[in-house]
């Protein structure tokens, strides 16, 4: 039986959506297993809500901030 993957905290920054709802949707903090999943979560939510234009929902960057793994190389521990 394999152990579950450690969860990680990512900072996801999009190309647009700076202030479309009173809350900046350009920047999100996401808990996910990997960077692709982090962006996918944000993008899926924005697509469902139909916020902004599609080109504004495109990824600008993803940064790994912390990991729930005990001996993380990130140097910052994520507690869930």
KASULHU-V344313 format. One record per pair of residues at least 24 apart in sequence whose ideal C-beta (glycine too) atoms are under 7 Angstrom apart, sorted by the first residue. I is the first residue (numbers start at 1). J is the second residue. D is the distance in whole Angstrom. If there is no record, write none. Layout:
i: {I:I}
j: {J:J}
d: {D:D}
This chain:
i: {5:6:6:6:7:7:7:7:7:7:8:8:8:8:8:8:9:9:9:10:10:10:10:10:10:11:11:12:12:12:12:13:13:14:14:14:14:14:15:15:15:15:16:16:16:16:17:17:17:17:20:20:21:25:35:35:38}
j: {33:67:68:69:31:32:33:68:78:80:32:33:64:66:67:78:65:66:78:35:38:62:63:64:65:63:65:38:39:42:62:60:61:56:57:58:59:60:55:56:58:60:52:53:55:56:51:52:56:57:51:52:51:51:62:64:62}
d: {5:5:5:4:5:7:6:5:7:6:6:7:6:7:5:7:5:4:5:6:4:5:7:6:7:4:6:5:6:5:5:5:5:7:6:7:6:6:7:6:5:5:6:7:7:3:6:5:5:7:6:5:7:6:4:7:6}
